Amino acid sequence: MLPFVVRRVLHGVIVVLAASLITFLVMHLAPGGPSLLADPKLSVEERAAITRQLGVDAPLPVQLARWGGRAMRGDLGTSFLYQVPALSAIRSRLPNTLLLAGAALLLATGLGVGGGTLAAARPGGVVDRLGSAVASLGLAVPVFWSGIVLILLLAVKWQLLPAGGLTSDGGGGIADRLRHLLLPAIVLAMAGGAELFRYTRSAVRTTLAEPHLRTARAKGTTRRQQLITHALRPALVTIVSVIGLQLPRLVGGAAITETVFAWPGMGRLGVEAALARDYPLVMAVTVVVSAGVVVASLVVDLLQRWIDPRGVSPT
């Protein structure tokens, strides 16, 4: 197990470094610069002075070396846009993103795994047909489109849920936060829940057709025991693998969802920073998100090997 963990940690470090390098090159080679430099009222001399002050006048290798040296010391720079340390801006938004992503993951897992198991128990039944139709819709509809449609229906027309934001004016209680959380969490969970439904349904149906299930039936086990103990448990390795694949998609979907619903999270922060060419903040968001995905993927891998110890290499 230890060699596996070491290899995965080294692989994760490489992934974070590669993501940071690619983001750095894309941001600096894209046309334009920090929004401050685009102010038409600034003279040429003022623009040059600001460029030197921000440190974006040096060659790219020099800028990259400077950023890397500061990052090794835990300093990811100061945001051009907010004029605060980049890590401080991230810390203020990170809890909101974790809340949204966590709620979406729980919702997707509960509906996907539960619905897929029930659908596999009765092939061709109501749950199977309805769940398959909803899953196909969830996979086909883009996140931004489903978000806009649900806002128009649930927030504007029927006025059941808030259209966006973290809390209402004058609100802030738990019930108010949950009402604001529900709609973006549903949108973010749609694709993941649909994929989990399909994989769970397929895995459980395959397990139900295996010979040991006939033996379990002959021993007089109940239908519930057959589903949970004998069918769902062996399918957990596949289900956990699919959940692990959902983590990077949750990050990408959060950027769109948070923008559509004006949710003050890291995804929206990254979009704002990219539009303003806020290089330090974009790089800080990239490092934090990449590291988070790597850690979550390692946890998923360890969970898989705990569920199925046969997957652990003896070396």
PESULUR-V589477 format. One record per residue. PHI is phi in whole degrees, 0 to 359 (none if undefined). BURIAL is + if it has 16 or more other ideal C-beta (glycine too) atoms within 10 Angstrom, else -. Layout:
# PESULUR-V589477
{{PHI	BURIAL} {PHI	BURIAL}}
This chain:
# PESULUR-V589477
{{none	-} {299	-} {302	-} {297	+} {297	-} {298	-} {298	-} {292	-} {294	-} {297	-} {297	-} {295	+} {298	-} {297	-} {297	-} {297	+} {296	-} {294	-} {297	+} {294	+} {296	-} {297	-} {297	+} {300	+} {294	-} {296	-} {295	+} {278	-} {271	-} {290	-} {295	-} {97	-} {206	+} {307	+} {303	-} {299	+} {286	+} {272	-} {295	-} {293	-} {280	-} {281	-} {280	-} {297	-} {294	-} {294	-} {297	-} {296	-} {295	-} {293	+} {300	+} {294	-} {296	-} {282	+} {79	-} {260	+} {266	-} {282	-} {301	-} {303	-} {301	-} {292	-} {299	+} {296	+} {296	-} {297	-} {297	+} {298	-} {297	-} {293	-} {297	-} {296	-} {267	-} {86	-} {253	-} {263	+} {94	+} {247	+} {294	+} {294	+} {284	+} {254	+} {57	-} {224	-} {305	+} {301	+} {295	+} {293	-} {298	+} {290	+} {300	-} {286	-} {255	+} {302	+} {302	-} {293	+} {292	+} {298	-} {297	+} {294	+} {295	+} {296	-} {296	+} {295	+} {293	+} {297	-} {295	+} {295	+} {292	+} {298	-} {287	+} {293	+} {289	+} {296	+} {294	+} {295	+} {293	+} {295	+} {294	+} {291	+} {292	+} {228	-} {300	-} {83	-} {280	-} {296	-} {296	+} {296	+} {291	-} {294	-} {296	+} {296	+} {294	-} {293	+} {295	+} {298	-} {294	-} {295	+} {281	-} {272	-} {274	+} {295	-} {298	+} {294	-} {290	-} {296	+} {297	+} {295	-} {297	-} {293	+} {297	+} {296	-} {278	-} {278	+} {259	+} {271	-} {283	-} {267	-} {54	-} {271	-} {225	+} {295	+} {281	+} {176	+} {88	-} {267	+} {216	-} {277	-} {297	-} {82	-} {266	-} {123	-} {286	-} {297	-} {297	-} {293	-} {294	+} {296	-} {295	+} {287	+} {283	+} {300	+} {294	+} {296	+} {294	+} {297	+} {297	+} {290	+} {273	+} {299	+} {293	+} {295	+} {297	+} {296	+} {292	+} {296	+} {301	+} {294	+} {292	+} {296	+} {302	+} {293	-} {294	+} {291	+} {297	+} {296	-} {291	+} {296	+} {271	-} {281	-} {300	-} {294	-} {289	+} {295	-} {294	-} {296	+} {295	-} {296	-} {280	-} {87	-} {293	-} {285	-} {298	-} {295	-} {296	-} {298	+} {289	+} {281	-} {281	-} {263	+} {250	+} {287	+} {298	-} {295	+} {277	+} {296	+} {299	+} {295	+} {296	+} {296	+} {299	-} {294	+} {298	+} {298	+} {290	-} {286	+} {299	+} {297	-} {290	-} {297	+} {295	+} {295	-} {292	+} {296	+} {299	+} {287	+} {297	+} {295	+} {290	+} {296	+} {261	+} {52	-} {274	+} {282	+} {240	+} {290	+} {299	+} {293	+} {298	+} {296	+} {295	+} {298	+} {294	+} {293	+} {295	-} {270	+} {54	+} {276	+} {304	+} {299	+} {289	+} {298	+} {295	+} {295	+} {298	+} {299	+} {296	+} {295	+} {294	+} {299	+} {296	+} {296	+} {295	+} {297	+} {296	-} {296	+} {295	+} {297	+} {298	-} {297	+} {298	+} {293	-} {295	+} {300	+} {285	+} {286	-} {292	-} {233	-} {299	-} {296	-} {280	-} {274	-} {286	-} {295	-} {262	-}}
